[in-house]
Amino acid sequence: MKGKKEIIVATVVVAMVLLTSFFYLMGTGEIELNQIVLVGIVMVLVGLAMYVIWDKIRNVQKGLPGKDERTVSMSYKAGYYGFIAAIWSAVLSPVVVDIFFGYELDGGDVAAIVVLVSAFVFIISYLYLYWKGK
């Protein structure tokens, strides 16, 4: 039952993110390239999260537990990698953007970069560890 609750909550969160993205796009008058890139990144993250949810649904339907020792270990490792990526992206993104583009990032831009980079690193490392069986 616990695995089913997690699946339901994750599905609701994915639906809310998709609905929020839809309202964001509908609220903007003219869609520019930076908004398309932002929504594209969010859609890739949502798609990867939907894959993880689908895999958990498949395991629960087969009678397997939603979480076992391997998935918990993978989540911890992927979380660690995402945390390290968040720290380094917070440090390096203002420096790199200033060097290459001569533009100083606002605090909100740095926060967005940190969230997106850590999410990408978490999802990619989780899927890598899943496929490698580590």
VMD Tcl script that draws the C-alpha trace (Angstrom):
set ca {
  {0.00 0.00 0.00}
  {2.89 2.35 0.77}
  {4.22 2.01 -2.78}
  {0.81 2.91 -4.19}
  {0.61 6.06 -2.07}
  {4.00 7.21 -3.33}
  {2.93 6.56 -6.92}
  {-0.28 8.54 -6.46}
  {1.55 11.49 -4.88}
  {4.22 11.47 -7.61}
  {1.56 11.33 -10.32}
  {-0.29 14.28 -8.75}
  {2.95 16.29 -8.58}
  {3.71 15.55 -12.26}
  {0.18 16.60 -13.22}
  {0.52 19.83 -11.23}
  {3.85 20.65 -12.91}
  {2.33 20.04 -16.34}
  {-0.69 22.18 -15.48}
  {1.52 24.98 -14.14}
  {3.64 24.87 -17.29}
  {0.50 25.06 -19.41}
  {-0.79 28.11 -17.51}
  {2.66 29.72 -17.71}
  {2.69 29.36 -21.48}
  {-0.88 30.57 -21.82}
  {-0.16 33.61 -19.63}
  {2.74 34.82 -21.71}
  {1.77 36.94 -24.67}
  {4.56 36.23 -27.10}
  {6.68 33.16 -26.48}
  {10.39 33.89 -26.83}
  {13.30 31.51 -27.23}
  {14.33 31.62 -23.57}
  {10.81 30.61 -22.52}
  {10.81 27.75 -25.02}
  {14.15 26.53 -23.65}
  {12.89 26.83 -20.07}
  {9.71 24.88 -20.78}
  {11.69 22.33 -22.81}
  {14.00 21.69 -19.88}
  {11.04 21.30 -17.54}
  {9.34 18.90 -19.97}
  {12.48 16.74 -20.20}
  {12.65 16.57 -16.40}
  {8.94 15.73 -16.18}
  {9.34 13.05 -18.85}
  {12.21 11.43 -16.98}
  {10.25 11.60 -13.72}
  {7.29 9.98 -15.48}
  {9.59 7.15 -16.58}
  {10.66 6.55 -12.98}
  {7.01 6.59 -11.85}
  {6.06 4.19 -14.64}
  {8.82 1.82 -13.55}
  {7.55 1.89 -9.96}
  {3.99 1.24 -11.16}
  {5.24 -1.74 -13.13}
  {7.05 -3.13 -10.08}
  {4.01 -2.69 -7.81}
  {1.77 -4.41 -10.37}
  {4.18 -7.36 -10.46}
  {3.97 -7.61 -6.68}
  {7.45 -6.28 -6.08}
  {8.02 -3.65 -3.41}
  {8.06 -0.02 -4.49}
  {11.34 0.46 -2.66}
  {14.00 -2.09 -1.87}
  {17.59 -1.82 -0.69}
  {18.92 -1.25 -4.19}
  {16.53 1.58 -5.06}
  {17.15 3.26 -1.70}
  {20.91 3.03 -2.27}
  {20.50 4.38 -5.82}
  {18.39 7.27 -4.52}
  {21.00 8.14 -1.90}
  {23.86 8.04 -4.41}
  {21.92 10.06 -7.00}
  {20.92 12.55 -4.29}
  {24.56 12.94 -3.30}
  {25.58 13.57 -6.91}
  {22.74 16.07 -7.33}
  {23.78 17.87 -4.14}
  {27.39 18.16 -5.27}
  {26.22 19.41 -8.67}
  {24.00 22.01 -6.96}
  {26.91 23.34 -4.92}
  {29.28 23.56 -7.86}
  {26.67 25.03 -10.19}
  {25.96 27.76 -7.62}
  {29.67 28.55 -7.47}
  {30.57 28.21 -11.14}
  {27.51 29.49 -13.04}
  {27.99 33.20 -12.19}
  {31.72 32.97 -12.94}
  {31.28 31.14 -16.26}
  {28.48 33.42 -17.46}
  {30.50 36.50 -16.48}
  {33.61 35.25 -18.30}
  {31.93 34.12 -21.51}
  {29.03 36.56 -21.82}
  {30.06 39.51 -19.67}
  {26.71 39.38 -17.90}
  {26.11 39.27 -14.16}
  {23.45 36.78 -13.16}
  {20.69 37.76 -10.75}
  {20.05 35.67 -7.66}
  {16.91 34.19 -9.22}
  {18.84 33.12 -12.30}
  {21.47 31.39 -10.18}
  {18.76 29.67 -8.14}
  {17.07 28.44 -11.33}
  {20.38 27.12 -12.66}
  {21.07 25.34 -9.36}
  {17.64 23.67 -9.32}
  {17.77 22.60 -12.96}
  {21.36 21.32 -12.85}
  {20.80 19.36 -9.64}
  {17.58 17.88 -11.03}
  {19.29 16.82 -14.27}
  {22.22 15.30 -12.41}
  {19.90 13.47 -10.01}
  {17.71 12.00 -12.75}
  {20.59 11.07 -15.05}
  {22.63 9.48 -12.25}
  {19.55 7.64 -10.93}
  {18.81 6.20 -14.37}
  {22.49 5.35 -14.92}
  {22.69 3.52 -11.59}
  {19.40 1.78 -12.37}
  {20.56 0.54 -15.77}
  {23.96 -0.53 -14.44}
  {22.37 -2.28 -11.46}
  {24.46 -0.51 -8.83}
}
mol new
graphics top color blue
foreach p $ca { graphics top sphere $p radius 0.5 }
foreach p [lrange $ca 0 end-1] q [lrange $ca 1 end] { graphics top cylinder $p $q radius 0.2 }
display resetview
